[in-house]
Amino acid sequence: MLTTHYLSGTPCWIDVNSPDVERSNAFYTGVFGWRSITLGPEHRDYRLCQVDGKTVAGISQATEDNPDAAWLTYFQTPDADAIAKTIEQAGGAILSPPRDIAGQGRMAVFADPAGARFAVWQPGANKGLDLVTDPGSLGWIELYVPDPVTARRFYEAVFGWSIADMPMGDTSYPVITPAGGGETSSMAGIVQLEPGDSPHWLPYFEVPDCDATVAIAQQLGGTVQAPALSVEGVGRMSFLSDPYGARFAVITSSA
């Protein structure tokens, strides 16, 4: 499970790119009950979304260079510059080279060989999200790619992840554990991409009541990509997109 004791290669930050920060802020605070604070015009009105004063996500303003509405997952790294070289050597692409964020840390954005975008975060004053797995916070992530085998090789080479196949019905589900993590530190899965879809990382947010959250999201302009369903031993989940098309999932995990 995710924790805020961040090992190298674990998800440590997440934000959504939006063409209208105010509207996205209204949507997500309405769906999850978040409160948000702005970092002001000097940081392009970047929003920190919080639960009980603990940061659980960010909202960033889209730019001409990065106009697409989408959630972006950041993985912890001790050295953003070194891992950028590793990612290029493994077949990934640098979309935004390593740069400092006002003393808070150092970040870079990449695409894996299939085109799925992700970022890395080298912590400075900002170590990462303050809360995960609790209601209103990040609980899981999944990678959707057309060739899971190639993706596994890439991410194992970049982050040193351990990826094991977990039986699930008539098929198997590759589960990712960070380097140095134990049996309880699984953090992500890999899913075969549907034809016609684009490769992406998908965040899951934990919620107290999946169906109620889906209803609120629809009322606020969100779209249901896949209706709520229950998975034995996992929980009840639904796949959604916000008013601008950024995709995410919500889950009420089994006790």
N, C-alpha and C positions, 0 to 999 in steps of 0.2 A: 504494500500500500504506500501511497505517497506520504511523505513527511516533510517538515521544514528543516530537518537536519540534512542539509543538501550535500549528497555525495557528487563527485564529478559525473556528469552525464545524466543527472536527474532533472526533471522539469522544475524550474525555480521561479519562473515568471510567465505571465500570459497577458496579452492585450489584444484588443480588437481594433482594426483600422476602419475608420468611418468617414464618409464624406460630410457628415453633419454630426459633430460631437454632441451637441445639445440634444438632438433627437435620439441618438443612440443611448445617451445617458438616461433620458426619460424612459426608454424601453427597458434597459437592463435594471435600473433601480426599481422599476415597477415589477418586473418579473421575479427578481431575486430578493427584493427588499434591501438592496444595497444603499448606503449613503456614499456620496462621492465628494471629493475635494479637487479643485483645479490647481495646477501648478502655475497658472497665469500665462499671460501672452508671451513671456520670454521663453516658455516651453511649449508654445503653440497650443495652449489650453489643454495639455495632457491631463486626464482625469485619473485619480486613484480611487478605485472602488473598494469600499470597506464593509465589513461585518463586525459590529461591536468595536470599532476603531482599529480593526486589523485588516490590512490590505489583502484583497483576494484577486484583483485583476486591474487592468488599466484600459483606458480608451484613448486612442490616438487619432489625430487628424490626418486624413488621407492627403496625399500630395500628388503632383503631376507625375512624379517618378514612381509613386506607389499608390495608384488610385483605387485598387480593388478592396472591397469590404471583405475582410476575412480575419479570423482569429490566428494569432501567431504564438507558438510555444517557444520558450527560451529554455535551453539546457545549460546547466551550470558547467563552467570550465575554469580551471586555474589560469589559463593563458589563451586569450582569444586569438592572438596572432599566430601562435603555434598551431592551434586547431584549424585555423583557416587554411594553412598549408596542407595539413593532413586531409582536410575535406577536398581540396583541389586534387591532391594526389589520388584520392579514392574515387574520383569521378564526379564530385559535386561541383556546384558553381557558386561563386561569391556574388551575391546580389547587392550587398552593402558592406564594404570592408570594415574591419575593426575600427571603432572610434570611441572616444571617451564621452560619457554622459555626466557632465557637471560634477565630477568627483564621486558620483554615485556608483560608477562601475564602468565597464567597457563592454561593448556589444558589437555583434556583426550578424548579418542575415545571409542565409544560404538557400540553395535548392539542392535536393538530393538528385541522383541520376534520373529519377522518374519525373522530377519537377516539383515535388512537394516542398513547400517553403518551411523553414524553421530558423531559429536564431540561437545564438549562444550568449551567455551573460557571465562576464568575469566580475565577481562582486567586489565593490569598494565599500562605501558607507551603506549601500543598499545590498543586503545579503540575499533578498528574494521575497517571495510572498510570505506574509505573516501567518496565514491560515490555509490549510488544505484538508480535504476529506470531510469537514464539517458542513452542515447545510449552508448553501450559498457560496461554497468554495469549490475549487477544482478537485475532482475525485479520481480522474482517470484520463488517459489520452489514447487515441488509436491512430495508426497510420494506414491510409488507404492507398494502395499502389497496384499497378497491373501485374507486377512480378515480385511477389513477396520474397522469393529466394534471393534475387539480386539486392533487394532492399536490406535484407538481413546481413548480407556480406558487407554492404556499405557501412551500415551503422555499427556493426561489430568492429570494423576497422577504425572507424572514427572515434567512437566512445568506449570501446571495449565491453559493450553490453553482452550479457548472457541471454540467449533467446531459446526458450524451450517450448515444445509443442504440448499444449494441454488438450486432452480429449474433450470434445464438445459434440455430443450426439454422433452423427455419422461422419463428422469431420474433426479437424483439430484447429486449435487457436494458438498461434505463436504469442507467448507472453514474454515481455522484456523485463529483465532485472539489471540494475546498474552494476558496473564493476565494483567489487567489494561488498555488494549487498547480499543479504541472506534470503532465506525462503520467504520471509514476510515483506520483502522490499520490492515486489513486483510493482510496476508503475504504468505499463502500457501494453498494447496489443497490436497486431498487424492483421489487416483485413484485405481480402482480394477485392480490388476495385471493380465496380460494375462497368460494363462497356459504355462508352460515351461520357463517363464521368472524368473529372480531373483529379490527379493525385493531390492528397492533402492530409494534414494532421487535424484530427477532430478532438476538441476538448469535451469532457463530460463534467457537468456541474452537479454536485449532490444537492438534492432538494427534499423537503419533508414529505411532499405529496406530488408525485409525478403528474397525475392527471390534473390536479388543480393548477400546477405550474403551466402545463400545456394550455389550459383554458385561458389563463391570464396572458400568456404570450400571444395567443391569437387575438385577444381583445385589444392588445397594444400594437397590432400590426405585424406580428410574426407569422411565419408559415410553418405548418407541420409537414416535414419531409417524410416522416414515417410515424404512424400513430403509436401510442403507448402499447408496449407489450411486456409481458413478464417472462423472465428467464430464471428457471429454477436454480436456486443457490446463488444467484447474482443480484436480482432485483427487478424493478419495473422501470422501463426507460422509454424515451421518445427522442426522435431526431427532429431538430427545428432549424429555422434560419430567421435572422432578425429582419427588420424592414428593408435593409439594404442587401440582404442575401448572404451575410456571414453565417456560416453553419456552426452549430454546436449541438450537444446532446444534454439531456437532463436525466438523472437517475435517482431513484429512491432505493438504496441498497438494501439487500436482505439483512436481517439482524444477524 
